[in-house]
Amino acid sequence: MQSMEEILAQELGCAQRYIENVIALIDEGNTIPFIARYRKEQHGGMDDTALRKLEQRLQYLRNLNQRRSEVRAAIEAQEKLTDGLSRAIDDAQTLAELEDIYRPFRPKRRTRATIAREKGLEPLADEILAQKPHAKAPEELAVAFIDPEKGVESAQEALAGAGDILAERISDDAQLRARLRELTAARAVLSSKAATEDENSVYRLYFDFTQPVRKLQNHQILALNRGEREGQLKVSVDLDEAACLPVVRRAVVQPGASAMAFLAAVCEDSFTRLIAPSLERELRNTLTERANTSAIDNFALNLRPLLMQPPVKGFVTMGLDPGYAHGCKVAVVDATGKVLDTAVVYPTFSAKKKQEAIDTLAALARKHGVQHIAIGNGTASRETEAMTVELIRALGGGVSYMIVSEAGASVYSASKLAAEEFPQYDVNLRSAVSIARRLQDPLAELVKIDPKAIGVGQYQHDVPEKQLDTALCAVVEDCVNAVGVDVNTASAPLLQRVSGLTATTARNIVAYREENGAFPSRAALKKVPKLGPKAFEQCAGFLRVPESAQTLDRTGVHPESYAAAKQLLQLTGFTLADAGTARIAALEKAVQQAGVETLAGQCGVGVPTLMDIVKELVRPGRDPRDELPAPILRTDVLELKDLNPGMTLRGTVRNVIDFGVFVDIGVHQDGLVHISQLCDRYVKHPSEVVSVGDVVTVAVLEVDEKRKRISLTMKGVKQA
């Protein structure tokens, strides 16, 4: 039996020594971001995604080993463990295979076969199944088992009981189930019919739907499941009995045996009554698990670039939370996100109110020097955007706007956290503040919201909540640690996403900061209650202290490598005072000339750590988001009626799903680029071409004003 380390090395295409190192690091309590960033020599340069995959597979294999021990112990307790069974248990590669092996030995509820065994009919079943040469016909063998005292009144009753025992035994055959599982995966067909007469149902595409299981798309599976759950659809699976029954018969019946006809009938009963329903449940569960995994992966795939959108830093920003009945909520925040002013205007009430709104917003813009406006994309967004364009004209230009997703803003504004942060503002105004800050620093604001509420992906409310939370929290954690956090300005929700910190230690950092003032250095973090040596080791490299007199405290260099960084500078003729200056731009060249491996040895670190130190010294506190394309800021608005086929536009990718991508082109309604319109080559998934936040050039294919649908293409369109 292969070891877990060997299996993982094969699956991940990685040297076994690196796998062993990572497992040891995980078991020591190190976080994935810490391992990815500060233990590169030990894992050979795996990124956080690969490390998390390793961690998940490690947990699965450990669970498999634990279950393997439980199954072996359970069978051994029944005194039925053979060498062959023991080898089969060791060879099982999945939990499903293991459960198939255990199936005949698992305690069962009272079944027809159980009752037949109680009547003493198992020996009859054994004798029939043996199919010995020249054996008596089953009807003759059954006569000897007539026993009215046990409830067996006739040979026919004895045969029926023996058939029940054999049917259950056949259905419990692990090898047979494996063959049938493989066959049905290839041959089964799933169908759905309407369970309602509502022609306007969102499930009308599935009112008469048939598709081979092997061709089912993940979004179709989730849609069918939801439609069935809501009573809109009736879903069934045809396992192809004509192909499956011969497989069962071949596994059981010996041609020419006296019991041939009887056993053939038993095989049919076993398949239709026991195996087929079980296989259908298994198949539906397998499809659902696959679709859930895909949906979660897709959500995580979209969440990462959304969180890593380039911030629009250093500008006074106005946030507009559109609305009808309760008006448009307004918040002006300074370059650091501090609230300067708030208001509520009613631009949708009348022409007079609209002009009053423009006058009010213009006064606020002039008073505070507003340069950017962030507009939430919810109710009344279109009208608010049109008003904003008029506002910009009234101001004489110099201001631009962007539509930002307000997904989760209402959840945040009504939360305990928002109440603590803005006790002086009502719920609606808090939402406007959040919208403004989302333009300034999407990551810092979005970490305050449950990742599920951010709204990128498909069917996030249908997938297992715990599994989704785990995946999304991992993405948030990776993004926060990739960017780094200013320990003197970060909120508790942002801090708790830092490697090694918990909700408690994050709150303690904020409380200590409020009581004692800004942290003067990273070392000062050691004074925070409950932040012990291990937590400090895990978090220190990801926390920045811009106010520190120690230059390295402002970088991503870990305190454990400070001595190495100073030694490197000394060996190459630089000083800490040079960090971030034009002079130190020559550091990388100096390192190459001196020999990377030689310097690494002299500094007592590995080559990857040395090169990371060089990057940090050249660009202290670098933000990886600054290297991405800047978001599109607009000064004018398009209407749906302004669009014509062939028109070329620039837009921002808002969501990437299985069948295409939604692009914001400056119209209230996002346009869809179907997967077939992404590029000229075959694309398995849209994520191969674009990510959320990408700025792309598209051409209009079709506009359906009635249904408010815009079809776009990227094929043959030159990307800037």
C-alpha angles and dihedrals in degrees: 000000000000119000120242089249091055092048093049093046090054095045095047096037090234134134111268092232090061091050090051091049093051093048089052091048092050091048089051089060100256117151124237095245090051093048092046095049106031107026101051094133090059098050102033097243102306112166125231092265093056091044092052090049088052090049092051094047090046090055091048093050091047090051089048091053091048091050089046089058092047093051093047091049092048093051091043090053088058088051090236101112112124131181089253092052091047091053091047090052090051092048096050108117099188139036089245092058090047093051090050089056091048094044098092090049099044114111106257134204115249107291137172088264091052091054091048091053090051087056090056096250099130093093089055090051091049092050094049093047092050088068093197119191112272091006119160119262114269091249090059094045090051094060091073090059099056105123118158090190089063093043097259104128100169146010089257090058090048091051092047090053092047089049090053091052092049093045090055092045091052092049090052094054105120096202093048092049090050091053092046092046090054092046096049092047087058100038109026120111125206121211135183132194133188116272091186138045093228103126090186092058116132085231096059090114087066098046090102105015130152127172136158108252092236090060098046114123119224094240089052091053092052092045091050091048092051093045090051091047091051092050093247097112140038110213125195137171126218106206093191098250091190090065097038101049095061089053090054093046093049090053093053115020124075109208112245095018117139089238093051098111093042094049092046088057090047090051091053091048091048092051099044098038103034116008102042097052090046093048091047091053090047092048094049090047092048091049091048093049090050092048092046091051091048092048092049092047089049092050091049090046091055096040095058098060090039091057091042095053110137111265120235094227133188101024134113104244135197118212119206120195102192124217144150114217096027096038131232113311116219132199128174116202130185126238091280095048096258112148112248102171144350137201144162121227132181108214095157097055098077143324089267093052090047091056090047088052092051091049092049094048092045090053091050091047093052094043095053102027096245112196103171134035123204115202122196113233097225135095114346091008092132094054091044091051091051090050090049091056089053089048092053090051091049089052090051094243128286091118129088133186140210132196109234129190111258092193108143094008092114090046090053096043091055093045129107088243093058091047089054092046097045109020091155095059131069122239095266095053091048087059091055090052090051091051092052092049092049088067093046098047116354094185097052091050101040094053087070090065130075102259090230089063094056089082109218116133138030133296094349090161092056101054125084106286097215093050091048093048092051093051096044095044088053090054092048091048093049092049095048092049093045090057099037128222133253101232092204098056106025121113121235092254090055093045094051089061090060116106111271096010126111132196088266097049090043091055090045091054091052092045092049090048092051092048100041104025129242118345108257094202145357090258089062088068088075088073092062111109115256093007098121132182095275093049090047091051091052098044107031098083092052096050118083125204106196091179094056121118086216105086093206091059087070093056139065091254109122116236089240087065099046092102090050091050092051091046090050092052092048093049092050097043100255135114135214088256088066093060110121094006128117090253095063092057084089092060095093092052091047090052092051092049093049092047122260096230093046092052092045090055092048091049093046096238137103123264095255091053091047092052091048089053090052092052092050094049092049092048110019114201092005115182112218089207091067089068092062125089112278117251119259113261115194136204099185138042135229126212125215088247090057092065121095131179110270094027112139119219141171117235146164123247107240103176137009116204136167097273101037148312134282115225128196105222097172096275120112090247119062115232124232123232103196115221088250090059099051098089143332096265128073112275122196094193131007090236087075088070109028143012134207109281095027115138108227140174115235138177124221113246102175139350122207104190093180094056092030093234127146121194115202137182136205094186112117091002114126111233117221 
